[in-house]
Amino acid sequence: MTTNYSTSKSNWLSKFYLSFLAFVGGVNALLFVVLPILPYSLTKFINTAGMLSLLLALLFSIIFSLYWNYKEKNHSINSEKYKTVLIAILRFWIAFHVCIFGFEKIIDVNFSFSYRINDSLVNTLTGQELTWKYYGYSYGLSLIVAILQIAGGIALLFKRSILLGLVLLMPVMFNILLINLFYNIGPITCFTSIQIMLGLAYLLLQYKEEIISLFTSPKITSSIVKSKTLRVVTRVLCIIIPCLFVLYYSHQVQLSKRYFGKWKVESMSRNGKIILEKEWEKDSSAWKTIYIEERGKIFFCPNPNLYVDSASIFMKYRFDDVKNTFKVISYERNLQNPDTIPVQINNFDNKSMQWNMVLYKDTIRMQLKKLKQ
């Protein structure tokens, strides 16, 4: 006797999508725990075993979804039951995986301190090393991310709190996904974060009716501003004014952009006396590099090899495009009443320039060459 089930039908692609997320994601989460604890003698098989397991899970997802779709067409399968089971698998492996990430941060094995990275120059670090250095700087930040991940994972384990789990996890995991993609963290890590985000997106889609109703249901509270025109104008201004401000600020920045960069001091004289090549080693005012940056920041550094904050001088600068004047502002001697020093710039051609200025009664002359970055 054949039982006919009344189900809401779906196409094969949606069935494969859910099957893929449930099975491939579940196997990936399992491998994440199993492979690192294998005996050392088996480590040479880890990559092969991992890839083979994921390929088998993918093949099973295809076969299972085809079987599911065939049975549904014949009305001989409880499709909703299958869907419920697969969604449960999806919820549980996501919860399992994000809890691992969370506990790694709490126990300080994720973003852990690296002595090598700590002693490396920033421009020599890879995207992954930069990420580890940045997030590893603050254990408090890692702890907050960890708590959100664990709390979100726990919420996914219970049907009544799935939506809460999604609200907690999606912003955090989406940010992590973007970091993994654009900082080249690694293919396996990127694949895992993509799968988690796809899984969260699928779970969120199950609440589309509730989410849509938030924006379409009648509003209970009345608006403070009664005039509809005034409300529209206010909303538009909240977008337009920030945009205009940034455009104005960007224009101001662009005016002095020609000077931005790292400039090598090829020659320098003070009161007519030539500063010797190695004099920077004992005189911090024998500058070898000048950094001119956005927001009116300028740094005079004596070390030609790297920036040393303790030996360098920080100043502000102001460029007037109309009068074509360049001034540096020194706070070194008096924070309340800084010195404003006009700089005469000659022979500027985007690659080199000559500076003449009087700093603290010293007449300084420098030939600068822009370094490629």
N, C-alpha and C positions, 0 to 999 in steps of 0.2 A: 504494500500500500504506500503510495507516494503522498507526502505531506506538502501542501502548497503554503508557502510563507508569504505573508504580505509585508513587503519591505519597500523602503524608499530607495529606488535604484540609483546607481551612479555609474559613470563610465569606467573603463578599465584603467585609464591614466590616473584617476583619483585613487583607485584601489592600489595601484602600484606605488604611488607616492606615499601613501600611508604604510604600506608593507615595507617599502624601502626605509622609511624613517624608523619603523619599529625594529626590524630585523638587523639591518646594517648598523644602525645606531646602537642597538643593544650589544651586538658583537664587538663594535668598536669600544664601547664602555667596558666590556669584559676584558678585552685585550689590554686596555689601559692599565688594568690591575694585574693581570696574569703575567704578561710578558716581562715586566721589570723584575719580578721575583723568581724567574726561572733560574735554575742552576747555571753557574758560569760556563760550564761546558756546552750549554745549549744556546748561548748568546749569538753564535754565528748563524743560527737558524731563525732568529727573531724577526728580521725583516721579511724573509720568505714566508714564514708561518703567518705573520700578520696580514700580508697582502693576500695570501691564499684564503685565509679565513674571511676577509672582507669580500673577495670575489665570490666565494661560495654563498655568503649571505646575500649578495646582490642577485646571484642566479636563483636562489631560493625565493627571493622577493618577486622576481619575474614569474617563476612557475606558480607560486602561491596565488598571486594576483590574477593570473590567467585562469587558474582553477576556480577561484572565487567568482570571477566574472562569468564563467561558463555556468556554474551552479546557480548563480542569481538569475540568469536568463531563463533557466529551466524551472525557476521557482522551487528549487529543492534545497535551499540553504537559508538559514536565518542570518541574513546579511548584517543586520543591526548588532547581533551578538558578536560576529567576527570583528566588526568595527569597534565595538566596545572593548573587546579583548586587546586589540592592537593599540588602541589609544591608551589603555592601561599600561601596556608594555612601554609605550613611548613616554608616558609620564614618569614611570619608575626609573627608566634608564637615564632620563635627563636629570631627575632628582639625585640619582646615584652619582652621576658624573659631576654635577655642579657642587655637590657636597664634598667630593674629593678635592676639587679646586679650592673650596672654602677652607677645609681643614689644613691643606698645604700652606695656606697663607697664615693661619693661626699658629701652626707649629713652626713656621718660618723656614719652610723648605721651598716655597715659591717666592721668587724675588729675593732670594737669600743673598747676603753680602758676598761680593767677590773682591778679593784683594788685588787681583790682576786688573780688573776693570777699574777699580778705584784709583790705581796708579797709571791709568792710560789716558792719553789725550782724547778729548771728545771727538775730534775729527777722524780718529782712527777706529772708533767703535762701530760695530754693525748695528742695524736696526734693533735686533734682539737685545744686544748688550746695552744700547741706549734705554730701551724699555725697562730692562732689569734694574739699571742704575736709577732711573727716575722713580719707579714704583718702590724699589727697595730702600729709597731714602727715608720714607716714612712708614714705620710699622703701623701707626695709627690709621693711615689711609688703607693699607692692606687689610687691616682688621675690619674696617667698615665694609669694604668690598666682600670680605669673607662672610661677615654676618648676613649681608643681603643675599649672597649666594646660598648659604645654608638655610636661612629662613625661607627663601623662595623654593628651594628644593623640598623642604619639609611640607610647605603648603601644597605642592603638586601631588603629594601622596594621598591627599584627602579630597574627595569630590567637591565638597562644599567650599574649599579654599583654593581651588585651581586658579580662579581668576586673580586672587590675591597673589599667588605665586608668580603668575605671568606679569603682573604689574611690577613686582619686585625684580624679576629676573631679566625682562626684556631690555630695559635701558642699560643695565650692567653688561649683559652678554653682547648687545649690539655694539657697545663701545669696545669691548674686548675683540669682537670680530673685526672691526675696522683697524684696530692696532695690529692684529695678526696679519691682515691683508697688506696694509700699507707700510709696515715695518719689517716685512719679510721674516716673520717669526719661524716659519717652517711649514712644509706641506701637510704633515700629519696634524699639527696644531690647528692650521687653517681649516682643514677638512672637518675636524671635530667641532670647531666653533661654528662653521657653516651648518653642520647637521643639527647642532643644538638650536640655532636660530630658526632653521626651517621647521624643526619640531615645535618650538614655541609659537611660531606663526600659525602652524596647523591647529594647535590647541586654541589659540586666540580666535581662529576662524569659527570654531564651534560656538562662540559667544557673539557672533556677528549681529544677531537679532537684538540682544541686550545692548550692545554697543551702539548700534544705529538708533535705538530708542532713546538713548541719552541725548542725541542731537535733534531728534524729531518730535519727541513728546512735548506736550504743552508746558510752558514754564510756569512754575507755581509762584515764584517771587516776581514782583514788579520792578521795573527799572527805576533807578533814582532820577535819571535824566528823562524827563517826559517827552521832550522834543525828539522825534525820530531823526530829523535833519542834523540836530546837534550831536546825537549819538554817532551818526555816520561820520560827521566831520571830525569828531574826537578820535574815533578809531583810525581814520585815515592819517590824522596828524601824528598819532602814536607810531606810525610806520614811516611817514614821510620825513618827519623831523630828524630821527636817528640817521636815516639815509642821507639827508642833506648835510648833517654834521660830519659824517664819515667822509662824504665826498669833499667837503671843505678841508677837513683835516688831511685827507689824502693829497689834495692839491698843494697844501703847505709842505707836506713831506716831499712831494715830487720836485719842488723848487730846489731843494738842497740835495736831491738824490745823486746829482752828478759828483758830489764829494764823498758819497758813501764808499766804504771799503777799508781794506788794510793797506796802509801806506808805509813803505820802507823808507827810513831816513838814510839817504845815500851819503849826504854830507851835512854837517852842522857846525855852526860857529857861534860863539857867545862873546859879545863885545869885541868882535874882530879876531878872536882866537879860535883856531880850528880844533874841534873836539876829535881826539884820536879814536881810532877804530875800536880799541879794547877798553876805552875809558869807562864804558857803561858798567864794567865789572866792579868798579869802586865808586862810581858816581851815578846815582839813580836819576839825576837830571840830564844825563847824556843819553837822550832817547834814541832808540833804534827803530821803533815801530809806533805808528799813530793809527788808532782805530777811530774812524768817523762813522757813527751809526745813526739810526732813526731816533726820533724824539729828542733831538738836540744833544746827544751824548757823544763825548769825545774822550779818548783814553790815550795818555802818553806813557808808553812802556819802554823801559831801558833794555829789556831782554829781547834779543833778536829772534830767539828760538820759540818762545812761548810767552803767553800773557801771565804775568805775576802780579796779582792784585796788590800785595803789600808794598811792592816797589814802584807801582805805577801811580800816576796822578789822574784823577777824574775831573773833568770840567764839562760845562755845558757850552753849546755854541748857538749863535743866532745868525741866520743868513737872511738878508734883505735882498730879494730879487729885483726890486725896483731900483734901489740905490746901488745894487751890486756890491754890498758890503758884507764882510764876514767877521764876526766877533766871537772870541772865546771868553767865557765867564768862569773865573776861578773862585771857588769857595774854600780853598785850602787854608787861607789865613784868617778869614772872617766870614762865618756862615751868614750873619745878619746883613753884612754890607760887603757883598762880593766884588771883586775887581773885574771890570769889563775891559778887555784888551782888544783893540782893533788889529786885524790881521790883513796885511797887504799880500794878496795872492797874484803872482806873476806867471806868465807862460803856462797857463793851464790848458791841457789838451786831452783830458780824461785819462791819460796814462801817467802824466807827471805834472808837477807844479812846484813853484818856489814860494816859500813862506818867509815873510819878514814881520817881526812883531817885537814889542818891548814888554817883557814880562818881569815884574818886580825890579825895574830899573836896569834890567839886562837886555841888551839888544841881541835878538836871536834871529839867525838866518838859517833856513833849512831847505835842502833840495829833496823832494819827495817823489817816490816812484810807486805807482799802484801795483800791488801784487795780485796775481790771478788766484781765485779760490775754487 
